[in-house]
Amino acid sequence: MASMITPMITVNVELGERAYPIHIGADLIGQTALFAPHIAGASVTIVTNTTVEPLYGDALRRALAPLGKQVSTVVLPDGEVYKNWETLNLIFDALLGARADRKTTLIALGGGVIGDMTGFAAASYMRGVPFIQVPTTLLSQVDSSVGGKTGINHPLGKNMIGAFYQPQAVIADIGALKTLPARELAAGVAEVIKTGAIADAAFFDWIEANVGALNNCEPEALAQAVKRSCEIKASVVAADEREGGLRAILNFGHTFGHAIEAGLGYGEWLHGEAVGCGMVMAADLSVRLGQLDEAARRRLVDVIAAAHLPVRAPALGADRYVELMRVDKKAEAGEIKFILLKRFGETLIARAPDDVVNATLAAAV
């Protein structure tokens, strides 16, 4: 598999003293030299889950062995349903039990749930210890591992408890994607589609032409998708690290999508599945508000469907959707703000009249 990408690609997130590299390539989990510059202390704690540990845990520990560090591993249960205080405390239990100090480096080995929880633990333990992201799903490689958003879910809202905390590095091993179930792969493609839709019309054209290659897990297509998605996200994060304005565009489809996740119960739909359907709903709302033309909406829906993502929303009821969306992080004084699409590569943030929102919700089911 090593010939998938030659040479390794590095994208930098420019945040001054907190800048860090995103390394993208094949068989990177086993490369000691990628980890060495980012581990200053004497100990490392790997945080992973029951699915990823048997696949890549040994390879990561072998890569760390030449560094002479004390390495421990915390294996958490797998799934969005476990992205909560109770599971987070298992990380703290392990760190305190091992007498981890301020120079202990955490390594998040897994998908978005592991990355978010490990990052939040790193931000909180002793008020901040270093951590490295080793994302093993497409969704986490193109989105959640980059940008420093960390956190956990609450029964009343997704990702409502957390911190902005940047990693030391992101090491995205494309080879790890070959073990992804098709549903998880599609969930990652949703975030790739989102990135093209909001920020780069030419990239969206490329996604349309290559969605079949992405579905088939073709390495060259995956590498390009991860590279371009990371470049776009890195530029947005560098301009607006804490989501004061521009960074909110990365939430296209998420206002509806988070409502789907919370309304069904976390883990019933994958995050990317909910975002895919959320983009369909956000595009419908964009057309109803006169921002997006119907042909563009159709193109977006078609590529989402081609990626084997849901395009019909669950029937939660309009009142329940609105209730859940009012808890969204972008809401202000209970008023819901939507990321709308004007054309591919251009978005706006706006409120919408209740009757128009209700029409979108009615059409989505």
N, C-alpha and C positions, 0 to 999 in steps of 0.2 A: 504493500500500500504506500510505500515511501515515495513513489514517483508521482503521487497525486498532485503535489504542488512543489515546484522547484523554482527558485528557492523559497524559503519561508517568507511570508509577508508580515511586515510590522506596521501597524497604524498607531500613531501617538495621540493620546488625549492631552491637549495642552492646557494645563491648569497651574502654571507657574511651578512653585515648589512641590505641588501635589500632582504634577504631570506623571503619566505612566504609559507603558507600552501595551498594546494588544498584539500578541503574537498569534498568527494564523498559519496552520500548516498540518502536515501529517505526522503522526507518532511523536507529538510534542510532549505528551505526559511522561515519557521516558527520558527526556533530555535534561540531565542534571544542570547543564550550563544555563538553562533558562530560569531555573529557580535560585541558583546560587547568589546572584546580586541582590535578591530581595529578601533574604533571610539573614538578619544580623544577629539574632539572639541564639541561645543554646538549645532552645526547644521549639518543636513544631507540633501543632495539633491539627490533624486532618479531620474535617467534618464531612461525612458522606451519608449515604442511605443504604438500605438493605438491597436495593437493586443494583446500584453502581459499585458498591464495595467489592462484590465478587468479580466484577468485570475489570476494574481499573485500580483497585486499592493496592494490590501487590506491585503493579508497575510504578505507581507513584512512590511507594516506599523504597523500591529499588533505586529510583532516581535520586531520592533524598539521602540514601545510605552513604555515598561518598562524602557528604558534607559533614558527617560526624555529629549530627544533631540528635537530641533525644526526641523520638517521634512517637506520638500516641495517636489513636484513631477513635473517633466517636461515630458510631453507626446509628442513624436515626431511622424511624419508620418512613416509608416512602408515600408521598401524596400531599396534595394541597390541603387536605383536611387536617394534616398535622402541623400546618404553618401557624402555630399558636404559642401562647405563653408556656404551656406545659412542656412542649418539645424544646422550645428555646432554653428552658431551665436545665434540660439534660446537657446542653453544651456548657452552661455555667457550672453545673455539678462536676463535669469532667475537668474543667479548667481549675476549679478550686481544689478538687481532689488531687490533681497533679501538681498543685502549688505553682501554677503557671504565673510568670511575671510579666512585666510591661514589655519585655522584648520577645515574648512568645509570639510566633507567627501562626495564624490560623490559615488553613488552606481549604477552600470550599470546593469539593470534588462532587459535582452533580449538576442538576438542572437549576431552574430559577428558584425553586423553594429552598434548596440547600444554599444557594448563593445569597438570597435575601436574608435568611436566618443567620448564616455565618457572618455576613457583613454587619448585621445588627448586633450580634454577640461581640464582634470585634470592636464596634463603636462604643459598646457599653462596658465591657470588661475592663476594670481599672481605668475607666473613662477613655479607653482607646488603645488598642494594640494593632499591629500591622496584620493585613490579610491579603491573600492571593486568590484570585478567581480562576478555577479550572472548570469551565462550563462544559458539560457533556451532552447537552441537548441543543438542537438548532435554535430554539427560542432563546435559550440563555446565551448562546454565542452571539446572536445578532442583536440582542436587546438587554436582557436583565442584568448580565454581568458587567455591562459598560455604563458608567455614569454615576455610580455611587448611591443609587437608591437602595436602601435596605429596609427590612421591616417584617412584620407579621400581620396576619389577618385578625379581625375581631368579628364576632357574630353579626354586628351591625354594619360592618363595612370592610372592604378589602384594602389591605396595605395602609390602614389608617394610623398604625402605630409603628414608628420607625425613625430612621435618621439618614441624613445625607452623609456618606462616609466612603471615601474613595479607596479602591484597592491599591496595592503596590504594583500589580501587574495582572493582566488577563492572558491566560494561556489557553487558546482555543484550538483543540486538537480535532481536526476534521475527521480523522480516522475513527473517533469515538461515535460519530453519527451512524456508522454502519450497523450498530447494535440497537438503534432506535426503532421502536414499533412504528408502523405506518401512521398511526394516529398522532403520535408525538412529533413525527417529522412534519406532518401537515400543520400542526399547531405552530411550529417554528416558521413555516412558509407564510403563515398569516402575518407575522411581524415583518417579514421581508416585504410583502405586498404593501403593508401599511407604510413602510419607510419610503418606498418608491412613490406611492400615491401622494404623500404629503410634501416630499422634498426634491424629487428628481424625476421629471417626466420621462427622460431617456432611460433611466433605470426601470421605471414601470414598463416601458416598451420591452425592455430586455426580459423582465419577469414574465410578461405575456408570452414571449417567444420561447422561454425556457422552463415554463412551469412543469412540463412533462419530465424534463431532466431533473428538476428538483424533486419531483414525486418519486423518481427512480433512484434517488440518492447518488446521482452521478457526481463524482468528486470535484471535477473542474467547475461545474455549475454551482455546487455548494460553496466552494472556495470564493468564487466571485460574489455570490450572494452575501456571505459573511463579511468579506472585505468591504464591499460598497455600503452595506448596512452600518458597519462599524465606523466607516469614514463619515457618514452622514451624522450618526449619533454623536460621534466625538466632536464634530464641529458645532452641533447644537449645544452640547453640554459645556463646551469651552466658552460659548457665548452667554449661557444662562444656566449655571450649575445648579441653582436651587429653585428652578421653575418659577422665576418671577414674571416671565412673559413668554419668550420664544419657545422654551422647552415644553410648554404645555401642548404644542402641536404634536408631540410624540404620543399624546393620549387620544389621537384620532381613533374612534371606535370603542374607546375604553369606557366612556360614560355609560353607554348601553351595555357593553360587555361586562363590566363589573357588576351591574345590576343583575345580569343573567347568572353570573357565578354565585352571587350572594343569595339570589332568589331561589335557585335550584338547590343550593347547598354546595359549599366548596368541594371541588373534585368531581362533581357530577359531569360537568363539561370541563375540558381542559381550558386553560387561560387563552391559548391561541384560538381555540374553537369559538369561545365567547367573543374575542376581539374580531374574528372574521365576520361573525354575524353582526356584531356591533358596527362594523364598517358599512355593512349593507344598510343598516338602519340609519347611520349618520349620513350616508350618501342620499338616501331617500329624503331625509329632513333637509339636506342641502338643496335638493331639487325643489321641494315644496316652498322653500324660502327664496327661490329665484337666484341661488348662488351657483348651481351646477347644472349643466345641460344633461338632458336625458341620455344622450349617446355615451357620455362619460360614465354616468351611473351604470349603464348596462355593461360597459367594458369592465368596470370594477367588479360587479356582481359575477360576471362570467369568469373572471380569473380566480375569484374566491371559490366559486363552484368547481372550477377545474383543479384546484388544489385539494379537493375532497373535504372542504370545510362546509359547515352548515350555513345555509342562507335563509332559513326560516327560523324565527325566534320562538322560544317556548312560551306558552300561554300563561304568563304569570298574572295577567290582568293589568290594565292601564294604571290603576291606582297604586298597585304594588310596584310597578316599574318606577313611577314618579317618586314614591316614597323612598325607594332605594337610591335613585339618582340624586336626591336631595342630600344624601350623605357623601356624595362624591367630593374628592379633595378640591375640585375646581369650583364647587358651589360656594356662593357668597350670600350670607343672610338668608339661606334657604332657597335662593334662586339658582336654578340649574344653568350652567354655561356649557355649551356644546362646541366641540371642534368640528367645523364644517369645511367642506372641500369646495373651492371655487373652480379649480381645474387641476389637473395633475401637476404637482409641484407647488401648489399655492393653497393655503388654508386661511381661515379666520376663526376667531373665537366670538361666539354670539349667544344671546339668549333667544328663546323661541316662544311664541304665544302658545298657551296651553292647548288650544284646539288643533294647532298644527302638529305639536308633539303627539297628541292623541291620535291624529290621522296616521302618522308614521307608525305608531305602536299597533294600530289596528291593521295596517297593511303588512306588517312584518310577520304576523303569526301565520 
